[in-house]
Amino acid sequence: MVTARVVAAPGEADLEAAAAAVAERLEPTPLVPAPALGPDVHLKLECQQPTGSFKVRGATAALARVPPGEAVVTASAGNHGLAIAWSAAAQGRSATVVVPDNASAAKLSALEALPVRLVRHGGSYDEAEQHALALDGVYVSPYNDTGVIAGQASLGRELPPAELTVVVPIGGGGLASGVGLWASACGDVRVIGVEADASPAFGHALRAGELDPIVAGPTLADGLGGNVEPGSVTFELVRDHVDAVTAVSEEQIREAIRFLARAHGLVAEGAAAVGVAAVLAGVIHADGPTVVVVTGRNIALPVLAEVLAG
């Protein structure tokens, strides 16, 4: 049995410290109109972050909380691993990223280009994570981490202070938790999470009233796939601060990737496109001011070519 890690929800001081850390290292990302999605719909382009993903916000804030001289450890062969590696280099820290043996060559190549200790272990993410937790250093989860959630909340501060609906992808719930916390202090902002129909861990948990493992299927939105860590603080944060969680199909995700390329010249990975997919398909009705967060661009070129050709 996996023992649940006890992680505190970010308080006001955590959110302020994270916002300052992010502002010191990262430029605000663009907010661009998307008239084909609705008359008052905008895209928040987190795909233009230096690592190609919003994850660098959480990594930057989390590492800023670690005492000087202490090493950082994580498990990820994707956007979170890249974010930790980039943030560690930017802050002059030592970091170890544990990846499973079956990690994609493209993502390994991107990690190897950064000054990070790369460790291959196990045949799955779960096995890589268990190994990372046993290593010396401060473990930083991709989502179940106070600093990571606080860092993701910084995205909200770059949005207009107005009545608004914000649409975000949801996998482990770090981004949805952070944006939800920001929104709860605004009073007139709704947050909607979108997951993949093939791996609806959060929607299932909310319906069950607790984190309850599912059998997750394969999905083009691989960054959202799988189950949520037992005891993750993100469950309560999403339950209390996110207005709704919905899901989109694999074909809807594909069409959203094609739409972003065709209408905006953007490369988006599957997980990044689920919000657009929900609006395009009418799963979410953009009846008023709406911001759809496009979270990342790190998609393998053969996969992108296959989707665009479809």
ZIFEN-V916395 format. One record per pair of residues at least 12 apart in sequence whose ideal C-beta (glycine too) atoms are under 8 Angstrom apart, sorted by the first residue. I is the first residue (numbers start at 0). GAP is how many residues later the second one is. D is the distance in whole Angstrom. If there is no record, write none. Layout:
# ZIFEN-V916395
i->I gap->GAP d->D
i->I gap->GAP d->D
This chain:
# ZIFEN-V916395
i->1 gap->227 d->8
i->1 gap->228 d->5
i->2 gap->227 d->8
i->3 gap->225 d->8
i->3 gap->226 d->5
i->3 gap->227 d->3
i->3 gap->228 d->8
i->4 gap->136 d->8
i->4 gap->139 d->7
i->4 gap->224 d->7
i->4 gap->226 d->7
i->5 gap->225 d->7
i->6 gap->134 d->7
i->6 gap->137 d->5
i->6 gap->138 d->6
i->6 gap->139 d->6
i->6 gap->225 d->7
i->6 gap->226 d->5
i->7 gap->138 d->5
i->7 gap->225 d->7
i->8 gap->137 d->7
i->8 gap->140 d->7
i->8 gap->168 d->8
i->8 gap->172 d->8
i->8 gap->224 d->5
i->8 gap->227 d->7
i->8 gap->228 d->6
i->9 gap->136 d->5
i->9 gap->137 d->8
i->9 gap->139 d->5
i->9 gap->140 d->4
i->9 gap->143 d->7
i->9 gap->168 d->8
i->9 gap->171 d->6
i->13 gap->132 d->6
i->13 gap->133 d->7
i->13 gap->136 d->4
i->14 gap->135 d->5
i->14 gap->138 d->5
i->14 gap->166 d->7
i->14 gap->167 d->8
i->16 gap->44 d->7
i->16 gap->47 d->7
i->16 gap->48 d->7
i->16 gap->133 d->7
i->17 gap->43 d->4
i->17 gap->46 d->8
i->17 gap->129 d->6
i->17 gap->132 d->4
i->17 gap->133 d->5
i->17 gap->135 d->7
i->17 gap->136 d->6
i->18 gap->134 d->8
i->18 gap->135 d->5
i->18 gap->138 d->6
i->20 gap->39 d->6
i->20 gap->40 d->5
i->20 gap->43 d->4
i->20 gap->130 d->7
i->21 gap->35 d->5
i->21 gap->38 d->5
i->21 gap->39 d->6
i->21 gap->129 d->6
i->21 gap->132 d->4
i->22 gap->131 d->8
i->24 gap->35 d->5
i->24 gap->62 d->7
i->24 gap->65 d->6
i->24 gap->66 d->8
i->25 gap->23 d->7
i->25 gap->24 d->7
i->25 gap->30 d->7
i->25 gap->31 d->7
i->25 gap->34 d->6
i->27 gap->130 d->5
i->28 gap->15 d->6
i->28 gap->16 d->5
i->28 gap->17 d->5
i->28 gap->19 d->5
i->28 gap->20 d->6
i->28 gap->129 d->7
i->29 gap->14 d->8
i->29 gap->15 d->5
i->29 gap->18 d->6
i->30 gap->12 d->7
i->30 gap->13 d->6
i->30 gap->14 d->7
i->30 gap->127 d->7
i->30 gap->128 d->7
i->30 gap->129 d->8
i->30 gap->260 d->7
i->31 gap->13 d->6
i->31 gap->232 d->7
i->33 gap->229 d->7
i->33 gap->230 d->7
i->33 gap->242 d->8
i->33 gap->258 d->7
i->35 gap->223 d->7
i->35 gap->227 d->5
i->36 gap->239 d->7
i->36 gap->242 d->5
i->36 gap->243 d->7
i->36 gap->249 d->6
i->36 gap->253 d->8
i->36 gap->255 d->7
i->37 gap->241 d->7
i->37 gap->248 d->4
i->37 gap->249 d->8
i->37 gap->252 d->6
i->39 gap->246 d->7
i->39 gap->248 d->6
i->39 gap->249 d->5
i->39 gap->250 d->7
i->40 gap->238 d->7
i->40 gap->245 d->5
i->40 gap->249 d->5
i->40 gap->250 d->8
i->40 gap->251 d->7
i->41 gap->248 d->7
i->41 gap->249 d->5
i->41 gap->250 d->7
i->42 gap->221 d->7
i->42 gap->223 d->8
i->42 gap->233 d->7
i->42 gap->248 d->8
i->42 gap->249 d->6
i->42 gap->250 d->8
i->42 gap->251 d->5
i->43 gap->111 d->7
i->43 gap->114 d->8
i->43 gap->115 d->7
i->43 gap->247 d->5
i->43 gap->248 d->7
i->43 gap->249 d->5
i->43 gap->250 d->7
i->44 gap->221 d->7
i->44 gap->249 d->6
i->45 gap->109 d->7
i->45 gap->226 d->8
i->45 gap->247 d->6
i->45 gap->248 d->6
i->45 gap->249 d->5
i->45 gap->250 d->7
i->46 gap->219 d->6
i->46 gap->220 d->7
i->46 gap->221 d->6
i->46 gap->225 d->6
i->46 gap->247 d->5
i->46 gap->248 d->7
i->46 gap->249 d->5
i->46 gap->250 d->4
i->47 gap->249 d->8
i->48 gap->247 d->8
i->49 gap->36 d->6
i->50 gap->28 d->7
i->50 gap->31 d->4
i->50 gap->32 d->5
i->50 gap->35 d->5
i->50 gap->247 d->8
i->51 gap->27 d->7
i->51 gap->30 d->7
i->51 gap->244 d->6
i->51 gap->245 d->5
i->51 gap->246 d->5
i->52 gap->26 d->4
i->52 gap->29 d->7
i->52 gap->30 d->7
i->52 gap->219 d->8
i->52 gap->242 d->6
i->52 gap->243 d->4
i->52 gap->244 d->7
i->52 gap->245 d->6
i->53 gap->25 d->8
i->53 gap->98 d->7
i->53 gap->101 d->7
i->53 gap->121 d->6
i->53 gap->239 d->7
i->53 gap->241 d->5
i->53 gap->242 d->7
i->54 gap->24 d->4
i->54 gap->25 d->5
i->54 gap->27 d->7
i->54 gap->28 d->4
i->54 gap->87 d->7
i->54 gap->241 d->7
i->55 gap->26 d->8
i->55 gap->27 d->4
i->55 gap->30 d->6
i->55 gap->31 d->6
i->56 gap->94 d->4
i->56 gap->95 d->6
i->56 gap->97 d->5
i->56 gap->98 d->6
i->57 gap->22 d->8
i->57 gap->25 d->7
i->57 gap->84 d->8
i->57 gap->85 d->8
i->57 gap->87 d->7
i->57 gap->89 d->7
i->57 gap->90 d->3
i->57 gap->91 d->7
i->57 gap->92 d->8
i->57 gap->93 d->4
i->57 gap->94 d->5
i->57 gap->116 d->6
i->57 gap->120 d->8
i->58 gap->21 d->7
i->58 gap->24 d->4
i->58 gap->25 d->5
i->58 gap->27 d->7
i->58 gap->28 d->4
i->58 gap->81 d->7
i->58 gap->89 d->7
i->58 gap->92 d->7
i->59 gap->23 d->8
i->59 gap->27 d->5
i->59 gap->30 d->7
i->59 gap->31 d->8
i->59 gap->91 d->6
i->60 gap->86 d->5
i->60 gap->87 d->7
i->60 gap->89 d->5
i->60 gap->90 d->3
i->60 gap->93 d->7
i->61 gap->25 d->8
i->61 gap->78 d->5
i->61 gap->83 d->6
i->61 gap->84 d->8
i->61 gap->85 d->3
i->61 gap->86 d->5
i->61 gap->89 d->6
i->62 gap->21 d->7
i->62 gap->24 d->5
i->62 gap->25 d->6
i->62 gap->28 d->6
i->62 gap->30 d->6
i->62 gap->32 d->8
i->62 gap->77 d->7
i->62 gap->84 d->8
i->63 gap->27 d->7
i->63 gap->83 d->7
i->64 gap->81 d->8
i->64 gap->82 d->5
i->65 gap->27 d->7
i->65 gap->72 d->5
i->69 gap->67 d->7
i->69 gap->68 d->6
i->70 gap->22 d->7
i->70 gap->23 d->4
i->70 gap->24 d->7
i->70 gap->25 d->7
i->70 gap->65 d->7
i->70 gap->66 d->4
i->70 gap->67 d->7
i->71 gap->12 d->6
i->71 gap->16 d->6
i->71 gap->21 d->6
i->71 gap->22 d->7
i->71 gap->23 d->5
i->71 gap->24 d->7
i->71 gap->65 d->6
i->71 gap->66 d->5
i->71 gap->68 d->6
i->72 gap->22 d->7
i->72 gap->23 d->5
i->72 gap->24 d->8
i->72 gap->25 d->7
i->72 gap->59 d->5
i->72 gap->60 d->8
i->72 gap->62 d->5
i->72 gap->63 d->8
i->72 gap->64 d->4
i->72 gap->65 d->7
i->72 gap->66 d->5
i->72 gap->67 d->7
i->73 gap->21 d->7
i->73 gap->22 d->8
i->73 gap->23 d->6
i->73 gap->24 d->7
i->73 gap->58 d->6
i->73 gap->65 d->7
i->73 gap->66 d->5
i->73 gap->67 d->7
i->73 gap->68 d->7
i->74 gap->22 d->7
i->74 gap->23 d->4
i->74 gap->24 d->7
i->74 gap->50 d->7
i->74 gap->53 d->4
i->74 gap->54 d->4
i->74 gap->56 d->7
i->74 gap->57 d->4
i->74 gap->58 d->8
i->75 gap->21 d->6
i->75 gap->23 d->7
i->75 gap->49 d->8
i->75 gap->66 d->6
i->76 gap->22 d->4
i->76 gap->23 d->6
i->76 gap->26 d->3
i->76 gap->27 d->7
i->76 gap->30 d->5
i->76 gap->31 d->7
i->76 gap->34 d->8
i->76 gap->48 d->7
i->76 gap->51 d->8
i->77 gap->29 d->6
i->77 gap->144 d->8
i->77 gap->145 d->6
i->77 gap->220 d->7
i->78 gap->144 d->6
i->78 gap->217 d->6
i->78 gap->219 d->6
i->79 gap->62 d->4
i->80 gap->16 d->4
i->80 gap->18 d->7
i->80 gap->26 d->7
i->80 gap->30 d->6
i->81 gap->25 d->8
i->81 gap->28 d->6
i->81 gap->29 d->6
i->81 gap->32 d->7
i->81 gap->216 d->7
i->83 gap->13 d->6
i->83 gap->32 d->7
i->83 gap->56 d->6
i->84 gap->12 d->6
i->84 gap->26 d->6
i->84 gap->29 d->4
i->84 gap->30 d->7
i->84 gap->31 d->4
i->85 gap->28 d->6
i->87 gap->27 d->8
i->87 gap->28 d->6
i->88 gap->25 d->6
i->88 gap->26 d->5
i->88 gap->27 d->8
i->93 gap->23 d->7
i->93 gap->43 d->8
i->94 gap->21 d->5
i->94 gap->22 d->7
i->95 gap->20 d->7
i->95 gap->21 d->4
i->95 gap->22 d->8
i->95 gap->23 d->6
i->95 gap->36 d->7
i->95 gap->39 d->6
i->95 gap->41 d->6
i->96 gap->14 d->6
i->96 gap->19 d->5
i->96 gap->20 d->7
i->96 gap->21 d->6
i->96 gap->22 d->7
i->97 gap->21 d->5
i->97 gap->22 d->8
i->97 gap->23 d->6
i->97 gap->30 d->5
i->97 gap->31 d->7
i->97 gap->33 d->5
i->97 gap->34 d->4
i->97 gap->37 d->7
i->98 gap->12 d->7
i->98 gap->19 d->7
i->98 gap->20 d->7
i->98 gap->21 d->6
i->98 gap->22 d->8
i->98 gap->29 d->6
i->99 gap->20 d->7
i->99 gap->21 d->7
i->99 gap->22 d->5
i->99 gap->23 d->6
i->99 gap->24 d->5
i->99 gap->25 d->6
i->99 gap->27 d->6
i->99 gap->28 d->4
i->100 gap->19 d->5
i->100 gap->20 d->7
i->100 gap->21 d->7
i->100 gap->22 d->6
i->101 gap->21 d->6
i->101 gap->22 d->8
i->102 gap->17 d->7
i->103 gap->196 d->6
i->105 gap->194 d->5
i->105 gap->195 d->8
i->106 gap->191 d->7
i->109 gap->188 d->8
i->118 gap->12 d->7
i->118 gap->13 d->8
i->118 gap->16 d->8
i->124 gap->101 d->7
i->140 gap->31 d->8
i->140 gap->88 d->7
i->141 gap->30 d->6
i->141 gap->32 d->7
i->142 gap->28 d->7
i->142 gap->29 d->3
i->142 gap->30 d->6
i->142 gap->31 d->3
i->142 gap->32 d->8
i->142 gap->34 d->8
i->142 gap->85 d->8
i->142 gap->86 d->8
i->142 gap->89 d->7
i->142 gap->91 d->6
i->143 gap->28 d->7
i->143 gap->30 d->8
i->143 gap->85 d->5
i->143 gap->87 d->8
i->143 gap->88 d->4
i->143 gap->89 d->6
i->143 gap->90 d->6
i->144 gap->29 d->8
i->145 gap->87 d->8
i->147 gap->26 d->5
i->148 gap->25 d->5
i->148 gap->28 d->5
i->148 gap->29 d->5
i->148 gap->32 d->7
i->148 gap->84 d->7
i->148 gap->85 d->7
i->148 gap->88 d->7
i->149 gap->28 d->7
i->150 gap->27 d->7
i->151 gap->22 d->5
i->151 gap->23 d->5
i->151 gap->25 d->7
i->151 gap->26 d->3
i->151 gap->27 d->7
i->152 gap->25 d->4
i->152 gap->26 d->6
i->152 gap->28 d->5
i->152 gap->29 d->5
i->153 gap->24 d->8
i->154 gap->20 d->7
i->154 gap->23 d->7
i->154 gap->24 d->6
i->154 gap->27 d->8
i->154 gap->138 d->7
i->155 gap->22 d->8
i->155 gap->23 d->5
i->155 gap->26 d->3
i->155 gap->27 d->6
i->155 gap->30 d->8
i->155 gap->33 d->8
i->156 gap->25 d->7
i->158 gap->132 d->6
i->159 gap->129 d->8
i->160 gap->25 d->7
i->161 gap->26 d->7
i->161 gap->127 d->6
i->162 gap->25 d->4
i->162 gap->26 d->7
i->162 gap->125 d->7
i->162 gap->126 d->6
i->163 gap->24 d->7
i->163 gap->25 d->5
i->163 gap->26 d->7
i->163 gap->124 d->8
i->163 gap->125 d->5
i->163 gap->126 d->7
i->163 gap->127 d->6
i->164 gap->24 d->8
i->164 gap->25 d->5
i->164 gap->26 d->8
i->164 gap->27 d->6
i->164 gap->119 d->8
i->164 gap->121 d->7
i->164 gap->123 d->7
i->164 gap->124 d->7
i->164 gap->125 d->5
i->164 gap->126 d->7
i->165 gap->13 d->6
i->165 gap->17 d->7
i->165 gap->23 d->6
i->165 gap->24 d->7
i->165 gap->25 d->5
i->165 gap->26 d->7
i->165 gap->124 d->8
i->165 gap->125 d->5
i->165 gap->127 d->7
i->166 gap->25 d->5
i->166 gap->27 d->6
i->166 gap->108 d->4
i->166 gap->111 d->7
i->166 gap->112 d->7
i->166 gap->117 d->6
i->166 gap->123 d->7
i->166 gap->124 d->7
i->166 gap->125 d->5
i->166 gap->126 d->7
i->167 gap->23 d->7
i->167 gap->24 d->7
i->167 gap->25 d->6
i->167 gap->26 d->7
i->167 gap->107 d->6
i->167 gap->125 d->5
i->167 gap->127 d->8
i->168 gap->24 d->7
i->168 gap->25 d->6
i->168 gap->26 d->7
i->168 gap->52 d->7
i->168 gap->54 d->8
i->168 gap->55 d->6
i->168 gap->102 d->5
i->168 gap->103 d->7
i->168 gap->105 d->5
i->168 gap->106 d->6
i->168 gap->124 d->7
i->168 gap->126 d->5
i->169 gap->23 d->3
i->169 gap->24 d->6
i->169 gap->25 d->5
i->169 gap->32 d->5
i->169 gap->54 d->7
i->169 gap->68 d->7
i->169 gap->72 d->8
i->169 gap->75 d->6
i->170 gap->24 d->7
i->170 gap->30 d->8
i->170 gap->31 d->8
i->170 gap->50 d->8
i->170 gap->52 d->6
i->170 gap->53 d->4
i->170 gap->54 d->7
i->170 gap->55 d->7
i->170 gap->100 d->7
i->171 gap->56 d->6
i->171 gap->57 d->7
i->171 gap->60 d->7
i->171 gap->62 d->6
i->172 gap->20 d->8
i->172 gap->29 d->6
i->172 gap->55 d->7
i->172 gap->59 d->7
i->172 gap->61 d->3
i->172 gap->62 d->7
i->172 gap->64 d->7
i->172 gap->65 d->5
i->173 gap->60 d->6
i->174 gap->118 d->7
i->174 gap->120 d->7
i->175 gap->15 d->7
i->175 gap->17 d->4
i->175 gap->26 d->8
i->175 gap->58 d->7
i->175 gap->61 d->8
i->175 gap->62 d->5
i->175 gap->66 d->5
i->175 gap->69 d->8
i->176 gap->56 d->8
i->176 gap->57 d->5
i->176 gap->60 d->4
i->176 gap->61 d->6
i->176 gap->64 d->7
i->176 gap->65 d->8
i->178 gap->12 d->5
i->178 gap->114 d->8
i->179 gap->57 d->6
i->179 gap->58 d->7
i->179 gap->60 d->8
i->179 gap->61 d->3
i->179 gap->62 d->5
i->180 gap->56 d->7
i->180 gap->60 d->6
i->182 gap->58 d->7
i->183 gap->56 d->8
i->183 gap->57 d->5
i->189 gap->53 d->5
i->190 gap->50 d->7
i->190 gap->51 d->5
i->190 gap->52 d->6
i->191 gap->50 d->7
i->191 gap->51 d->6
i->191 gap->52 d->5
i->191 gap->53 d->7
i->191 gap->54 d->7
i->191 gap->86 d->8
i->191 gap->92 d->6
i->192 gap->45 d->7
i->192 gap->49 d->5
i->192 gap->51 d->7
i->192 gap->52 d->4
i->192 gap->53 d->7
i->193 gap->51 d->8
i->193 gap->52 d->6
i->193 gap->53 d->7
i->193 gap->54 d->6
i->193 gap->80 d->4
i->193 gap->81 d->5
i->193 gap->83 d->7
i->193 gap->84 d->5
i->193 gap->89 d->8
i->193 gap->90 d->7
i->194 gap->26 d->8
i->194 gap->29 d->6
i->194 gap->50 d->6
i->194 gap->51 d->8
i->194 gap->52 d->5
i->194 gap->53 d->8
i->194 gap->79 d->7
i->195 gap->23 d->4
i->195 gap->24 d->8
i->195 gap->25 d->4
i->195 gap->28 d->5
i->195 gap->29 d->7
i->195 gap->51 d->7
i->195 gap->52 d->7
i->195 gap->54 d->7
i->195 gap->57 d->7
i->195 gap->74 d->8
i->195 gap->75 d->8
i->195 gap->78 d->6
i->196 gap->22 d->8
i->196 gap->50 d->4
i->196 gap->51 d->6
i->196 gap->52 d->5
i->196 gap->53 d->7
i->197 gap->18 d->7
i->197 gap->19 d->4
i->197 gap->20 d->7
i->197 gap->21 d->4
i->197 gap->27 d->8
i->197 gap->52 d->6
i->198 gap->15 d->7
i->198 gap->17 d->4
i->198 gap->18 d->6
i->198 gap->20 d->5
i->198 gap->22 d->8
i->198 gap->25 d->6
i->198 gap->26 d->4
i->198 gap->27 d->7
i->199 gap->14 d->7
i->199 gap->47 d->5
i->200 gap->12 d->8
i->200 gap->13 d->5
i->200 gap->15 d->7
i->200 gap->25 d->7
i->200 gap->26 d->5
i->200 gap->27 d->5
i->201 gap->26 d->7
i->201 gap->36 d->6
i->201 gap->43 d->6
i->202 gap->42 d->5
i->202 gap->43 d->7
i->202 gap->44 d->6
i->204 gap->23 d->7
i->204 gap->30 d->6
i->205 gap->32 d->7
i->205 gap->33 d->6
i->205 gap->39 d->6
i->209 gap->25 d->7
i->210 gap->16 d->8
i->210 gap->17 d->6
i->210 gap->19 d->6
i->210 gap->20 d->7
i->210 gap->21 d->7
i->210 gap->24 d->5
i->212 gap->14 d->5
i->213 gap->13 d->6
i->218 gap->31 d->6
i->218 gap->34 d->8
i->218 gap->51 d->7
i->219 gap->30 d->6
i->219 gap->33 d->5
i->219 gap->34 d->7
i->219 gap->37 d->8
i->219 gap->50 d->4
i->219 gap->83 d->8
i->219 gap->87 d->7
i->220 gap->32 d->6
i->220 gap->48 d->8
i->220 gap->49 d->4
i->220 gap->50 d->4
i->220 gap->52 d->8
i->220 gap->53 d->6
i->221 gap->47 d->8
i->221 gap->48 d->6
i->221 gap->49 d->7
i->222 gap->46 d->7
i->222 gap->47 d->7
i->222 gap->48 d->3
i->222 gap->49 d->8
i->222 gap->72 d->8
i->222 gap->73 d->7
i->223 gap->46 d->8
i->223 gap->47 d->5
i->223 gap->50 d->7
i->245 gap->32 d->6
i->245 gap->37 d->5
i->245 gap->38 d->7
i->246 gap->36 d->8
i->247 gap->26 d->5
i->247 gap->29 d->4
i->247 gap->30 d->5
i->247 gap->33 d->6
i->247 gap->35 d->6
i->248 gap->32 d->8
i->251 gap->25 d->4
i->251 gap->26 d->8
i->251 gap->28 d->7
i->251 gap->29 d->5
i->251 gap->31 d->8
i->252 gap->17 d->5
i->252 gap->20 d->6
i->252 gap->21 d->6
i->252 gap->24 d->5
i->253 gap->53 d->5
i->253 gap->56 d->6
i->254 gap->22 d->7
i->254 gap->25 d->6
i->254 gap->26 d->8
i->255 gap->12 d->7
i->255 gap->17 d->4
i->255 gap->18 d->7
i->255 gap->20 d->4
i->255 gap->21 d->4
i->255 gap->24 d->6
i->256 gap->12 d->8
i->256 gap->13 d->7
i->256 gap->16 d->5
i->256 gap->42 d->8
i->256 gap->47 d->7
i->256 gap->50 d->5
i->256 gap->51 d->7
i->257 gap->49 d->7
i->257 gap->50 d->6
i->257 gap->52 d->7
i->258 gap->17 d->6
i->258 gap->21 d->6
i->259 gap->13 d->6
i->259 gap->16 d->6
i->259 gap->34 d->7
i->260 gap->47 d->6
i->265 gap->28 d->7
i->265 gap->31 d->7
i->266 gap->30 d->5
i->266 gap->32 d->7
i->266 gap->37 d->7
i->267 gap->26 d->6
i->267 gap->28 d->7
i->267 gap->29 d->6
i->267 gap->31 d->7
i->268 gap->26 d->8
i->268 gap->27 d->5
i->268 gap->28 d->6
i->268 gap->29 d->5
i->268 gap->30 d->4
i->269 gap->29 d->7
i->270 gap->24 d->6
i->270 gap->25 d->7
i->271 gap->22 d->5
i->271 gap->23 d->4
i->271 gap->24 d->4
i->271 gap->25 d->7
i->272 gap->21 d->7
i->274 gap->17 d->4
i->274 gap->18 d->6
i->274 gap->19 d->7
i->275 gap->16 d->6
i->275 gap->18 d->7
i->278 gap->13 d->6
